[in-house]
Amino acid sequence: MSSSQTSPVKYFLSGGFGGICTVITGHPLDTIKVRLQTMPVPEAGQSPLYRGTWDCAKKTVQREGFRGLYKGMSAPISGVAPIFAMSFFGFGLGKRLQQQTPDEKLSNKQLFLAGAFSGVFTTSIMAPGERIKCLLQIQQGGNQPQKYNGMVDCAKQLYREGGIRSIYKGSFATLLRGKYSIIKREILHWCFASNSTQLNPLTNTPKI
């Protein structure tokens, strides 16, 4: 592995671009997920607000148009580039801090520690964005009143209501979620690396 392959700057740039692509493709499903999770419990004899994923998507588009699926995207799209970039940067830096030489191959444990190190960087950016995003996503369209008029207005109201602590509410849960993602990523990396060692390098088939 060359030093250019482990450059934190390259991790930073590739992480930022990858993060933007992730938000654009995944935000509609995230909006549906948040609305299903936060919909009110129906009273006896009443039907639930949404019967499932497709029903939620259908009603959202009918009431708010296709843009309703992207409600609240301004918060993650403005933060996801620095989040992913800082994650990749922290991962690259965590690897470099453990390497004695630029070409040294790290163990699975060292890669895990580098991933955990990167999670510390992202929480400070991710937590406020996640809180604002969810508050905007659960606002129903149509004729219902809107408490927040966009990302900036939401941030201002949260700050007025409880200061910086209100904006960072739920940060610990966000940090734990980030650690779970890191563990999952490293397990997948370890499994892929283990399987690749069992493949014939010429035919890419399992060795006998």
C-alpha positions in Angstrom: 0.0 0.0 0.0 1.5 3.3 -1.1 1.4 6.5 0.9 -0.8 8.1 -1.7 -3.4 5.4 -1.1 -3.5 6.3 2.6 -3.5 10.0 2.1 -6.0 11.7 4.5 -6.7 14.4 1.9 -7.9 11.8 -0.6 -10.1 10.2 2.1 -11.5 13.7 2.8 -12.4 14.4 -0.8 -13.8 10.9 -1.6 -15.8 10.9 1.6 -17.4 14.2 0.8 -18.5 13.2 -2.7 -19.7 9.8 -1.5 -21.7 11.5 1.3 -23.6 13.7 -1.1 -24.5 10.8 -3.3 -25.7 8.9 -0.3 -28.1 11.6 0.8 -29.5 12.2 -2.7 -30.3 8.5 -3.2 -31.4 7.6 0.3 -33.2 10.6 1.7 -36.7 9.7 0.5 -36.6 6.3 2.3 -35.2 8.1 5.4 -38.2 10.5 5.3 -40.6 7.6 5.1 -38.8 5.8 8.0 -38.9 8.9 10.3 -42.6 9.5 9.5 -43.5 5.9 10.2 -41.5 5.9 13.5 -43.1 9.1 14.7 -46.7 8.8 13.6 -49.3 9.0 16.4 -50.7 5.8 17.9 -54.3 5.4 16.5 -57.1 5.4 19.0 -59.4 2.4 19.3 -61.4 1.9 16.1 -59.3 4.3 14.0 -57.0 3.5 11.2 -53.3 4.4 11.5 -52.0 7.4 9.7 -49.9 5.2 7.5 -50.4 1.5 6.8 -46.8 0.9 5.7 -43.9 2.1 3.6 -45.7 2.3 0.3 -48.8 3.9 1.8 -46.6 6.6 3.5 -44.8 7.3 0.3 -48.1 7.5 -1.7 -49.7 9.9 0.8 -46.6 12.1 1.1 -46.5 12.6 -2.7 -50.2 13.2 -2.9 -50.2 15.8 -0.2 -46.8 17.5 -0.7 -45.7 16.4 -4.1 -42.5 14.5 -4.9 -40.5 17.2 -3.1 -42.1 16.1 0.1 -39.9 13.0 0.1 -36.9 15.3 0.2 -38.2 17.4 3.1 -35.4 18.2 5.5 -32.7 17.3 3.1 -31.0 20.7 3.4 -29.6 19.8 6.8 -27.9 16.5 5.9 -26.9 17.7 2.4 -25.0 20.7 4.0 -23.5 18.5 6.7 -23.0 15.1 5.0 -20.0 16.2 2.9 -18.1 17.3 6.1 -19.4 14.3 8.0 -18.3 11.7 5.5 -15.1 13.7 4.7 -14.2 13.9 8.4 -15.0 10.2 8.8 -12.7 9.3 5.9 -10.1 11.8 7.1 -10.3 10.5 10.7 -10.0 6.9 9.4 -7.0 7.7 7.3 -5.4 9.7 10.1 -6.1 6.9 12.6 -4.3 4.4 10.2 -1.4 6.7 9.7 -1.0 7.2 13.5 -0.6 3.5 13.9 1.7 2.9 11.0 5.5 2.8 11.6 6.0 3.1 7.8 3.6 4.3 5.0 3.5 0.8 3.5 2.9 -1.1 6.8 -0.2 -3.3 6.6 -2.5 -2.9 9.7 -4.2 -5.7 11.5 -8.0 -6.0 11.8 -7.8 -4.7 15.3 -5.9 -1.6 14.2 -8.3 -1.0 11.4 -11.2 -1.2 13.9 -9.4 1.3 16.2 -8.9 3.7 13.2 -12.6 3.4 12.4 -13.6 4.2 16.0 -11.2 7.1 16.0 -13.0 8.5 12.9 -16.4 8.3 14.7 -15.3 11.0 17.2 -14.8 13.5 14.5 -18.3 13.0 12.9 -20.6 13.3 15.9 -20.1 17.0 16.4 -21.4 17.6 12.9 -23.9 14.8 12.6 -25.9 15.3 15.8 -27.3 18.8 15.0 -28.0 17.9 11.4 -29.8 14.7 12.4 -32.0 16.6 14.9 -33.0 19.3 12.5 -33.6 16.8 9.7 -36.0 14.7 11.7 -37.9 17.7 13.0 -38.4 18.9 9.4 -39.3 15.5 8.1 -42.1 14.9 10.6 -43.9 18.1 9.5 -46.9 17.1 7.5 -47.7 19.0 4.3 -51.0 20.2 3.0 -53.0 22.7 5.0 -51.4 21.9 8.3 -49.3 24.7 10.0 -45.6 24.4 9.6 -43.6 25.2 12.8 -40.3 25.4 11.1 -39.6 27.2 7.8 -36.5 25.4 6.7 -33.2 24.4 8.2 -32.0 27.8 9.4 -35.3 28.7 11.0 -35.4 25.3 12.8 -31.9 25.8 14.2 -32.8 29.3 15.4 -35.9 28.2 17.2 -34.1 25.3 18.8 -31.4 27.7 20.1 -34.0 30.1 21.4 -35.8 27.2 23.2 -32.9 25.6 24.9 -29.6 27.0 23.7 -26.8 24.9 22.2 -27.9 21.9 24.3 -31.2 21.8 22.5 -29.5 21.6 19.1 -27.2 18.8 20.3 -30.0 16.9 22.0 -29.6 13.2 21.3 -25.9 13.4 20.6 -25.1 10.3 22.7 -27.5 8.1 20.7 -26.0 9.5 17.5 -22.5 8.6 18.8 -23.6 5.1 19.6 -25.2 4.7 16.2 -22.0 5.9 14.6 -20.0 3.3 16.6 -22.4 0.6 15.4 -21.9 1.6 11.8 -18.1 1.5 12.3 -18.3 -2.0 13.8 -20.5 -3.2 10.9 -18.1 -1.7 8.4 -15.1 -3.3 9.9 -16.8 -6.7 10.2 -17.7 -6.5 6.5 -14.2 -5.4 5.7 -12.8 -8.3 7.7 -15.1 -10.8 6.0 -14.3 -9.6 2.6 -10.6 -9.7 3.3 -10.9 -13.2 4.7 -12.8 -14.4 1.6 -10.4 -12.7 -0.8 -7.5 -14.7 0.6 -9.3 -17.9 -0.2 -9.7 -16.9 -3.9 -7.4 -18.0 -6.7 -5.8 -14.7 -7.9 -5.9 -15.8 -11.5 -9.5 -17.1 -11.8 -11.1 -15.3 -8.8 -12.5 -18.7 -7.7 -12.2 -20.4 -4.4 -9.0 -22.3 -3.8 -9.2 -26.0 -3.3 
